Amino acid sequence: MTPAKKKGRVFSGARPTGRQHLGNYLGAIKNYVALQDEYEDTIYCIVDIHALTTVETTKEIRQNTYEMALDWLAAGMRPEDSMIFVQSHVPEVLELHTFLSMVTPLGKLTDLPTFKEKIRHQPHNINYGLVGYPVLMAADITLYKAIVVPVGIDQAPHLEFTREIVRSFNYRYKTDVLIEPQMKGTKIPKVLGIDGENKMSKSLNNHIELASSPDETTKRVMQMVTDPQRARRADPGNPDVCNVFTMHKIFSSDEEVEMINTECRRAGIGCVDCKKIFAKNLNDDLAPFRERRAKLDEEPAEVWDVLIDGGKRAREVAKQTLSEVKDAIGLP
Ligand code: SF4
């Protein structure tokens, strides 16, 4: 018998970054898919308004939204179980953002390490949206009264901040209309890129795209940095410091992991062969995803329909919350 789903809503949002990579898949998407079976309500949003804080051209935002939705759907996110939509399709979020901004101290926003990092990255474009980013994120979550938010470790301070904003709002207006969400950490908090050093990311070009062809994937895997101490084939390696081995633990069989763990340490296997095994297992794992993606891509209108329908359903929830929020504030 399938276990009963837990009550309550899960919310998560991600910026429209286009084709997703292995880091997105292991760090977020797999979790999103699993949570659909765990909770009654799951809400997943492509946060295009957030993206405007850092992008200087919106030329690719539509295509990136589409590509991302394709990946989400192909990976097993189900519109019949989840509301999957685009943030800007629910404009109520902007209204709630404004109300929440009134209970948010400016000094706290400018003190957040994530804000400081952003202004280091784009000193030429320190816009208001950048400062208000965590408030908009709080609006995203609280608009749907989510109780659980799956986030990566880098977003943890923002979620804590959302909880503070909720407390301030409820205290100021003597209400309990907004809910303090709980964080749900992902099983794999940090997926390293092929450089073996930094978190996998498109901007660092150290990523492996889910939708790439098997050949392209193999090519990327062959570029992966391994144990830096292992300069020659005859040198024994240390799998504990090698990102290829970390990936084997996710995608390869127990027997293969055991064999590599032993053979690498006594130079019984070379890095080239080790990577070939990983590339094959990764491609085998992604084959059904790629097949589903290609099929979905034959009917782009249906993908957009999923997003539009998700937006309509999300908007119903949003309108209800916003009405309660206005009542709590005492607006006429
Ligand atoms: S053999 Fe495999 S685990 Fe060992 S260093 Fe090379 S790539 Fe890493």
Boltz pocket constraint, residues with backbone or C-beta under 6 A from the ligand:
constraints:
  - pocket:
      binder: B
      contacts: [[A, 226], [A, 227], [A, 230], [A, 237], [A, 238], [A, 239], [A, 242], [A, 243], [A, 244], [A, 245], [A, 260], [A, 264], [A, 269], [A, 270], [A, 271], [A, 272], [A, 274], [A, 275]]
      max_distance: 6.0
